[in-house]
């Protein structure tokens, strides 16, 4: 049995198998990794903290003077030495530590609280990361074609299937004005860039 006779006997089966292998290979080539887009959003949030340690210094005797400013707020001025208008007060410096925050606080008192001030340090940021995966999608298109450079009317109507944004399979019917009959057409398109 010669190669030509085998081909004649099994040409339809061989053609179908070869076309199926080529199609499966092209489809495998089209399967790309999805596009991944990462968006990170950082925002500041209010967090409550628990005091875990307090260190209070020995009181320091200071001399202060109270006055009311033009806005009507009571202000306290520290004096270097005692004079007749000065009030003797005790100043406490305290370090307060929480689970994540810390504060340096100054308390001024004469028995009555005169002033409390300080700085709280709390570095807390909330970060939200959103990962979006975008896969190439397939789609079916209907198309029509009419030649522009001829006097003959040769219209075509067909379908095109885009596979994963890389391969396009097309099939259609075209009226042939010369033969006055319909021609079947098939095509394939591969994404270049």
C-alpha positions as CSV (number, residue, x, y, z in Angstrom):
1,X,0.0,0.0,0.0
2,X,1.6,3.3,-1.1
3,X,1.5,6.6,0.7
4,X,-0.8,8.1,-2.0
5,X,-3.4,5.4,-1.5
6,X,-3.4,5.8,2.3
7,X,-3.9,9.6,1.8
8,X,-6.8,9.1,-0.7
9,X,-8.4,6.6,1.7
10,X,-8.1,8.6,4.9
11,X,-7.7,12.2,3.7
12,X,-10.8,13.4,5.5
13,X,-9.8,11.9,8.8
14,X,-6.2,13.0,8.5
15,X,-7.4,16.6,7.6
16,X,-9.8,16.7,10.6
17,X,-7.1,15.4,13.0
18,X,-4.5,17.9,11.7
19,X,-6.9,20.8,11.9
20,X,-8.0,19.8,15.4
21,X,-4.3,19.7,16.5
22,X,-3.6,23.0,14.9
23,X,-6.7,24.5,16.5
24,X,-5.8,23.1,20.0
25,X,-2.3,24.4,19.7
26,X,-3.4,27.9,18.8
27,X,-6.0,27.9,21.6
28,X,-3.3,26.9,24.1
29,X,-1.2,29.8,22.8
30,X,-4.1,32.2,23.4
31,X,-4.4,31.3,27.1
32,X,-2.5,34.1,28.8
33,X,-2.1,35.0,32.4
34,X,-4.8,37.4,33.6
35,X,-3.9,41.1,33.9
36,X,-3.5,41.9,37.6
37,X,-4.1,45.5,38.8
38,X,-3.3,46.3,42.5
39,X,-4.7,49.4,44.1
40,X,-3.6,50.4,47.6
41,X,-5.6,52.9,49.7
42,X,-4.2,54.3,52.9
43,X,-6.5,56.1,55.3
44,X,-6.2,57.3,58.9
45,X,-8.6,55.8,61.4
46,X,-9.5,56.6,65.0
47,X,-8.3,54.0,67.4
48,X,-8.8,53.7,71.1
49,X,-5.8,52.6,73.2
50,X,-5.4,51.3,76.7
51,X,-2.9,52.8,79.1
52,X,-0.4,50.2,80.2
53,X,2.3,52.3,82.0
54,X,2.4,55.7,83.7
55,X,5.5,57.5,84.9
56,X,5.0,60.7,86.9
57,X,8.0,62.9,87.8
58,X,8.5,64.5,91.2
59,X,6.7,67.8,91.3
60,X,8.7,70.9,90.5
61,X,7.8,74.2,92.1
62,X,7.1,76.9,89.5
63,X,5.7,80.5,89.6
64,X,2.9,81.3,87.2
65,X,0.6,84.2,86.5
66,X,-2.9,83.9,85.1
67,X,-4.5,86.4,82.7
68,X,-7.3,86.7,80.2
69,X,-6.4,87.5,76.6
70,X,-8.5,89.6,74.1
71,X,-10.5,86.6,73.0
72,X,-11.5,85.8,76.6
73,X,-9.3,82.7,77.0
74,X,-7.5,82.2,80.3
75,X,-3.7,82.0,79.7
76,X,-0.9,81.0,82.1
77,X,2.5,82.5,81.9
78,X,5.6,81.0,83.6
79,X,7.7,83.4,85.6
80,X,11.4,82.9,86.4
81,X,11.1,84.1,90.0
82,X,8.4,84.8,92.5
83,X,6.9,88.3,92.6
84,X,3.8,89.8,94.2
85,X,1.5,88.8,91.4
86,X,2.8,85.3,91.0
87,X,1.1,82.1,92.2
88,X,3.2,79.2,93.4
89,X,2.2,76.0,91.6
90,X,3.5,72.4,91.2
91,X,4.3,71.1,87.8
92,X,4.2,67.4,87.1
93,X,5.6,65.8,84.0
94,X,4.2,62.4,83.0
95,X,4.9,59.9,80.4
96,X,1.9,57.7,79.6
97,X,2.3,54.6,77.4
98,X,-0.4,52.6,75.8
99,X,-0.3,49.4,73.8
100,X,0.5,51.4,70.7
101,X,0.6,55.1,71.6
102,X,2.5,57.2,74.0
103,X,2.0,60.7,75.5
104,X,4.2,63.3,77.2
105,X,1.8,65.3,79.5
106,X,2.5,68.3,81.8
107,X,0.1,69.0,84.6
108,X,0.1,72.3,86.5
109,X,-1.7,72.5,89.8
110,X,-2.1,74.6,93.0
111,X,-4.4,72.0,94.5
112,X,-6.8,73.1,91.8
113,X,-6.0,72.1,88.3
114,X,-4.6,75.1,86.4
115,X,-3.5,73.5,83.1
116,X,-2.9,70.2,81.4
117,X,-1.0,70.0,78.1
118,X,1.0,67.4,76.2
119,X,1.7,65.6,73.0
120,X,0.2,62.2,72.0
121,X,2.2,60.1,69.5
122,X,0.1,57.6,67.6
123,X,1.3,56.3,64.3
124,X,-1.7,54.3,62.9
125,X,-2.5,53.9,59.3
126,X,-5.0,51.5,57.7
127,X,-4.0,50.2,54.4
128,X,-6.5,48.5,52.0
129,X,-5.1,46.6,49.0
130,X,-7.5,45.6,46.2
131,X,-6.3,43.2,43.6
132,X,-8.3,43.0,40.4
133,X,-7.6,40.2,37.9
134,X,-8.8,40.8,34.4
135,X,-8.9,37.9,32.1
136,X,-9.1,38.2,28.3
137,X,-12.7,37.6,27.2
138,X,-14.1,35.9,24.1
139,X,-17.0,37.3,22.0
140,X,-19.1,36.7,19.0
141,X,-19.5,39.4,16.3
142,X,-21.8,39.7,13.3
143,X,-20.2,41.4,10.3
144,X,-21.1,42.5,6.8
145,X,-18.9,43.5,3.9
146,X,-19.4,45.3,0.6
147,X,-16.6,46.0,-1.9
148,X,-16.0,49.7,-2.6
149,X,-13.7,49.5,-5.6
150,X,-16.0,47.5,-8.0
151,X,-19.3,48.0,-9.8
152,X,-20.3,44.4,-9.0
153,X,-22.5,43.9,-6.0
154,X,-20.8,41.3,-3.9
155,X,-22.1,41.5,-0.3
156,X,-21.1,39.3,2.5
157,X,-22.7,38.5,5.8
158,X,-20.9,36.5,8.5
159,X,-19.9,35.7,12.1
160,X,-16.6,36.2,13.7
161,X,-15.7,34.7,17.1
162,X,-12.9,36.4,19.0
163,X,-11.2,33.9,21.4
164,X,-9.5,35.4,24.5
165,X,-8.6,38.6,22.7
166,X,-6.0,36.8,20.5
167,X,-7.5,34.6,17.9
168,X,-10.5,35.3,15.6
169,X,-12.4,32.6,13.7
170,X,-14.6,33.9,10.9
171,X,-17.2,32.3,8.6
172,X,-19.7,33.9,6.2
173,X,-21.7,33.8,3.1
174,X,-20.9,36.0,0.1
175,X,-23.1,36.6,-3.0
176,X,-20.9,36.3,-6.1
177,X,-22.3,38.6,-8.8
178,X,-20.3,36.8,-11.6
179,X,-21.6,33.3,-10.9
180,X,-24.9,34.5,-9.5
181,X,-24.5,32.1,-6.6
182,X,-23.5,32.2,-2.9
183,X,-19.9,31.4,-1.8
184,X,-19.1,30.1,1.7
185,X,-16.0,31.7,3.3
186,X,-14.0,30.9,6.3
187,X,-11.1,32.8,7.9
188,X,-8.8,33.0,10.8
189,X,-7.1,36.0,12.3
190,X,-4.2,36.1,14.9
191,X,-3.4,39.0,17.1
192,X,-0.1,40.6,16.1
193,X,0.3,43.2,18.8
